[in-house]
Amino acid sequence: MSADSLQRATLAKLADVLIPGSGKMPAASSAGVAGELLNRCLSAAPSLEEPLLALLEAAERCEHSAFARDLATRSPEDFAVLSTVVVGAYYLSEQVRDLIGYPGQVPSPLSIAGEPEYLPMLERVYERHEGYRSAE
Amino acid sequence: MLPIQRRSERRFESADVAVVGAGASGSVVSARLAEKGFRVVCIEQGGWSTPADYLSDQPEAELAWVERWNPDPNIRRGTADYPLTGDAEVRPVMFNGVGGGLVQWAAMWQPMLPSDFRTKTLDGVGEDWPISWRDLAGCYNRVARDMSVSGLVGDPALPELSYPNPPMPIGKIGMAAARGMDELGWHWWPGANAIASRRHGHLQACQRRGTCMTGCPENAKATPSLTHWPKALSDGVQLITEARAREIPLDSQGRARGVVYFDKEGMERLQPAQVVVLAANAVGSARLLLLSSSGRFPDGLANSTGLVGRRLMQHPYQTVVAVLADDLESWQGPWGQSIYSLEFAETRPECDFVRGAKWMVMPHGGPMFAVGEHQAAHGDLGFDGLWGEAFHRAVENIFGHSFTWGIQTEDLPEDHNRVVLDPEVTDSSGLPAARVEYELSENTRSMLSFNVSRAVEAAEAAGATETIVSGVWPTGIGHVLGTTPMGDDPDSSVVDRWCRTHDVSNLYVVDGGVFPSGGSANPTATILANALRVADRLIATRRQQEAAAA
């Protein structure tokens, strides 16, 4: 990831327009979306880097809230790049995951032992169904 | 771009059978024929994918969908992919590589209904298949075993089937959805999936990561690189990867001589074969036939009817997300089908459309997916309705508290929905891209509208406090059917009931392209069962099979 400090600062400001702090939830910049999380995000989706850097350069001298709003209206494709990076990096944050109760797509071995809770409902399906449509 | 160099001077040993495509159907045919002693060469334009290639066990799992493991080849742009052009209302998605679409599929296992094979006779629309459900019954059970399917037998909406593994738990999302269906008195059943609920065959037990569609890191989801290729390779199949088929050449008698392809260095080669089997999916096989035009077949190989590429079907799809107050752990997998419903899969006299839809309940994945679905459906809310404080409110409401009803409709075979060669755009080998022309019929629109309304009712009966209704998905769900339809009449079909082309006596097509009509079931079970049926036929009739002149 080749974003310099100015570009990262711009991203942090834009990111906070999309995801500000609210209650227990941190703002995107506080969660670190313009730091290491950005590197990880772009490593997973490298095609986002070039258009992201282009729009960050365009945003540098703009008022960030107005820029983000205008981008969403004027250029949905570019806004999709920005929002994907911001949201993607935000949910890489362990702090954010903990706060929303998300453990990640982690293993959770299943149990197939015992009688399923749904069996009484399934018996009613069986009783009321007329069977499949014959085609012979 | 791969450089196109000179033609190879090396002579390859002739194969009994050359198969184009190592995806779902090509894997079944290659493995089955090799098991019975055929010399099989399989030509695959992509390479191998293994758990080491996936991001599914990383925190970045959701980001895999953005690019590298996106199902749309126009987004993914892998070296094996070819462009899909055109302004189709629904654009096909696919994966090119060993295992094909089954690397990324959700593994939903859904045999078709008996009536799906007789739509013209029963409902006056579409085309009847030249075979019946009964002709596939035994193969459905054999491929279910090969694919380590987990499911619950006894669904009264289907003929009797067998599954080798007990069903997956339906989870909190399935229980919530089932309560809604129970309240309404509608059909539902625990989903069958080609995901192992316990260690079985070549598969490990599912760990419920919910990353099925970006590659299973646990080797618990059935994909041919696990279920078919180890045995096929040990039985002697020669699998040539990173090889793009360019043409099926003919001999002077009009029989297929083999397959011309570009190898990974861009060298053009001929693989001679007695029989050629196309298994490159309904887009890829049609494209290859159209690329193989000649003086004998100026409009494309095996295309005397003009039907090659036509009657593309894709199961147009919408979703209804049910948001509940309950904690549903909705990120938890598997991302197959928790439960399904065939309540509206048949023609209903009170409706203004014919045929029907299959529904299935799925989790929502991680927070990116959950909020993304909300935002895609609510673009009308504007910036302040989607971002800022609204973003946090949406995540709090939806994430972990919702399930999705997927609505998968039967689109009828229509000649104007088709695959053609793009006159300008080419792939990295310089071959014309596939241009897709596809529009929804009024029948499909009415079907979607009716089913979405019913799914909203089902969500509300389940206790939903909010429902999120998507539009018709502009990229498909990986179900590409039609384009080389099967039939007994050579004037109205491309292949016969054994999937041999009417025009070329040693050329077969075995992928979803041969579906004369598509039903509403997820097609993989039927594609695999039919491919096995055709392989058995090739074995049984090997002494009668016509072949190219030596």
Interface residues (C-beta under 8 A of the other chain):
Chain A: V17 L18 I19 P20 S22 G23 M25 R40 C41 S43 A44 A45 P46 S47 L48 A68 R69 A72 T73 T84 V87 G88 Y91 L92 I100 G101 Y102 G104 Q105 V106 P107 S108 P109 L110 S111 I112 P116 E117 Y118 M121 L122 R124 V125 Y126 R128 H129 E130 G131 Y132 R133 S134 A135 E136
Chain B: L55 S56 D57 Q58 P59 E60 A61 E62 L63 A64 V66 E67 R68 L113 P114 S115 F117 R118 T121 L122 S132 W133 R134 G154 P156 A157 L158 P159 P166 P167 M168 P169 I170 G174 M175 A178 R179 D182 G185 H187 W188 W189 P190 S197 R198 A205 C206 Q207 R208 R209 G210 T211 E218 W331 Q332 G333 E346 G365 G366 P367 M368 V371 G372 F383 W387 G388 E389 F391 H392 V395 E396 F399 G400
